[in-house]
Amino acid sequence: MSTPHRLSAPERREAILAAAHDLFAERGFRGVTTRELAAAVGVTEPVLYQHFPSKRDLYRALIERKMEKTHDLHEDFRAICNDPQDPKAFLQQLATMIMAWHQADPSFMRLLLLSSLENHELREMFHERMMNSYFPTLIDAFGKLIRREGFRPVPTEFAVYTFCAMVGHHCMDRLLFRHPLSNASDEQVISHMVDIFLNGLKKESK
């Protein structure tokens, strides 16, 4: 008779994170107790607390792990923002990355949405980390394009927010609702969004 495999401390920590990810995504942060988390992994609450002293610490660890898993995407992001040349190519690459990030882990997106709906301070953890990691870099990249290409001198942070919000909302629609552009491919959506963002809806003057 084989002896059941005893999890090492790192393996148990990962098992707790995996269970928390699924439970939080299903019922939200407040809808899950530490007793349920411990039971889902097959440990006692004291063992759970050895790895994560509180649910808040566990939630923070989930965010940190998510950021670690997107390391390669983060490096690619830095690379395209470092010296953006062609505006259309840059925005297409950026939109592709935003979509890839949303599509890589839909359950994590649900977890974030539930934490926001619960209106507690934990929702700020992720947004603060994301803003500190990406927003300043995008402001710098967009600023370079605006100055070099002779675009209208709009506030750079508004340009960044407008483009990212446009693509991000599309991703959320795909995740949550019956999307009005369900028959369009991601490539088609990106192409039209970039074109509208760069050229607007006004006809070219003759």
C-alpha positions as CSV (number, residue, x, y, z in Angstrom):
1,M,0.0,0.0,0.0
2,S,1.5,3.3,-1.1
3,T,2.0,6.1,1.5
4,P,0.1,9.3,0.7
5,H,2.4,12.1,-0.5
6,R,3.0,14.6,2.2
7,L,3.1,18.1,0.8
8,S,6.2,20.2,1.4
9,A,5.7,23.7,2.8
10,P,6.0,25.4,-0.6
11,E,3.6,22.8,-2.1
12,R,1.1,23.4,0.6
13,R,1.4,27.2,0.1
14,E,0.7,26.8,-3.6
15,A,-2.3,24.5,-2.8
16,I,-3.7,27.2,-0.5
17,L,-3.2,29.9,-3.1
18,A,-5.0,27.7,-5.8
19,A,-7.9,27.0,-3.5
20,A,-8.2,30.7,-2.5
21,H,-8.1,31.8,-6.1
22,D,-11.0,29.5,-7.0
23,L,-13.1,30.3,-3.9
24,F,-12.6,34.1,-4.0
25,A,-13.4,34.1,-7.7
26,E,-16.6,32.2,-7.1
27,R,-17.9,34.0,-4.0
28,G,-15.8,37.1,-3.4
29,F,-13.4,37.9,-0.5
30,R,-16.1,38.4,2.1
31,G,-18.0,35.3,1.0
32,V,-15.2,32.8,2.0
33,T,-14.1,32.0,5.5
34,T,-10.7,30.8,6.6
35,R,-12.3,27.5,7.7
36,E,-13.6,26.9,4.2
37,L,-10.2,27.8,2.8
38,A,-8.5,25.3,5.1
39,A,-11.0,22.6,4.4
40,A,-10.6,23.0,0.6
41,V,-6.9,22.3,1.0
42,G,-7.3,19.6,3.7
43,V,-5.5,21.4,6.5
44,T,-6.5,23.0,9.7
45,E,-6.9,26.7,10.2
46,P,-3.7,26.9,12.4
47,V,-1.8,25.4,9.5
48,L,-3.4,27.9,7.1
49,Y,-2.3,30.8,9.4
50,Q,1.3,29.5,9.4
51,H,1.4,30.3,5.7
52,F,-0.9,33.3,5.7
53,P,-1.6,35.1,9.0
54,S,-4.8,36.7,7.5
55,K,-7.1,36.6,4.5
56,R,-5.6,40.0,3.6
57,D,-2.1,38.4,3.4
58,L,-3.5,35.6,1.3
59,Y,-5.2,38.1,-1.1
60,R,-2.0,40.0,-1.4
61,A,-0.1,36.8,-2.2
62,L,-2.6,36.1,-5.0
63,I,-1.9,39.4,-6.6
64,E,1.9,39.0,-6.2
65,R,1.7,35.6,-7.9
66,K,-0.3,37.0,-10.7
67,M,2.2,39.7,-11.3
68,E,5.1,37.1,-11.3
69,K,3.3,35.0,-13.8
70,T,3.0,38.0,-16.2
71,H,6.8,38.7,-16.0
72,D,7.4,37.9,-19.7
73,L,4.5,40.0,-20.7
74,H,5.8,42.8,-18.5
75,E,9.2,42.6,-20.2
76,D,7.6,42.8,-23.7
77,F,5.6,45.8,-22.5
78,R,8.7,47.6,-21.4
79,A,10.4,46.8,-24.7
80,I,7.7,48.3,-26.9
81,C,7.4,51.4,-24.6
82,N,11.1,52.1,-24.4
83,D,11.3,53.5,-27.9
84,P,7.9,53.6,-29.7
85,Q,8.3,54.3,-33.4
86,D,5.3,53.8,-35.6
87,P,2.2,54.9,-33.7
88,K,-0.1,52.3,-35.3
89,A,2.2,49.4,-34.7
90,F,2.8,50.5,-31.1
91,L,-0.9,50.7,-30.3
92,Q,-1.6,47.4,-32.0
93,Q,1.1,45.7,-29.9
94,L,-0.2,47.4,-26.8
95,A,-3.8,46.4,-27.4
96,T,-2.7,42.8,-28.1
97,M,-0.9,42.7,-24.8
98,I,-3.9,44.1,-22.9
99,M,-6.2,41.5,-24.5
100,A,-3.7,38.7,-23.8
101,W,-3.5,39.7,-20.1
102,H,-7.3,39.6,-19.7
103,Q,-7.7,36.4,-21.6
104,A,-4.9,34.5,-19.8
105,D,-6.9,34.0,-16.6
106,P,-10.6,34.9,-16.7
107,S,-11.2,33.7,-13.2
108,F,-8.7,36.1,-11.8
109,M,-10.5,38.9,-13.6
110,R,-13.7,37.7,-11.9
111,L,-11.9,37.8,-8.5
112,L,-10.9,41.4,-9.2
113,L,-14.4,42.4,-10.1
114,L,-15.9,40.8,-7.0
115,S,-13.4,42.6,-4.8
116,S,-14.4,45.9,-6.4
117,L,-18.1,45.2,-6.0
118,E,-17.5,44.4,-2.3
119,N,-16.1,47.9,-2.0
120,H,-13.4,47.1,0.5
121,E,-9.8,48.4,0.7
122,L,-8.4,45.2,-0.8
123,R,-9.4,46.3,-4.3
124,E,-6.8,49.0,-4.1
125,M,-3.9,46.5,-3.7
126,F,-4.1,45.4,-7.3
127,H,-4.9,48.7,-8.8
128,E,-2.0,50.4,-7.0
129,R,0.4,47.7,-8.1
130,M,-0.8,47.9,-11.7
131,M,-0.7,51.7,-11.8
132,N,2.8,51.8,-10.3
133,S,4.0,49.2,-12.8
134,Y,2.5,50.3,-16.0
135,F,0.9,53.8,-16.0
136,P,4.0,55.9,-15.7
137,T,5.7,53.9,-18.5
138,L,2.7,54.4,-20.8
139,I,2.5,58.1,-20.1
140,D,6.2,58.4,-21.1
141,A,5.7,56.4,-24.3
142,F,2.5,58.2,-25.4
143,G,4.2,61.6,-24.6
144,K,7.1,60.7,-27.0
145,L,4.6,59.8,-29.8
146,I,2.5,62.9,-29.3
147,R,5.5,65.2,-29.4
148,R,7.3,63.5,-32.3
149,E,4.2,62.9,-34.5
150,G,2.8,66.4,-34.0
151,F,-0.5,65.1,-32.5
152,R,-2.8,67.5,-30.7
153,P,-1.3,68.4,-27.4
154,V,-3.8,66.5,-25.3
155,P,-3.0,65.6,-21.6
156,T,-0.9,62.5,-22.0
157,E,-2.5,60.7,-19.1
158,F,-5.9,61.1,-20.7
159,A,-4.7,59.7,-23.9
160,V,-3.3,56.7,-22.1
161,Y,-6.4,56.2,-20.1
162,T,-8.7,56.5,-23.1
163,F,-6.9,53.9,-25.1
164,C,-6.5,51.4,-22.3
165,A,-10.1,51.9,-21.1
166,M,-11.4,51.3,-24.7
167,V,-9.5,48.0,-25.0
168,G,-10.1,46.9,-21.4
169,H,-13.8,47.5,-21.7
170,H,-13.9,45.3,-24.7
171,C,-12.2,42.6,-22.8
172,M,-14.6,42.9,-19.9
173,D,-17.6,42.7,-22.3
174,R,-16.2,39.5,-23.8
175,L,-15.8,38.1,-20.3
176,L,-19.1,39.1,-18.7
177,F,-21.7,39.7,-21.4
178,R,-23.0,38.8,-24.8
179,H,-20.6,40.9,-26.8
180,P,-22.1,43.1,-29.6
181,L,-18.9,42.4,-31.6
182,S,-18.9,38.6,-31.0
183,N,-18.4,37.8,-34.6
184,A,-15.3,40.0,-34.9
185,S,-11.9,38.6,-34.3
186,D,-9.5,40.2,-31.9
187,E,-7.4,41.3,-34.8
188,Q,-10.3,43.1,-36.4
189,V,-11.3,44.8,-33.1
190,I,-7.7,46.0,-32.5
191,S,-7.4,47.3,-36.0
192,H,-10.6,49.4,-35.9
193,M,-9.9,50.6,-32.3
194,V,-6.4,51.8,-33.2
195,D,-7.7,53.5,-36.4
196,I,-10.5,55.3,-34.5
197,F,-8.2,56.3,-31.7
198,L,-5.6,57.7,-34.1
199,N,-7.9,59.3,-36.7
200,G,-11.1,60.0,-34.9
201,L,-14.5,60.0,-36.7
202,K,-14.1,63.2,-38.7
203,K,-13.6,63.1,-42.4
204,E,-10.2,64.0,-43.7
205,S,-10.1,67.6,-44.9
206,K,-9.6,67.9,-48.7
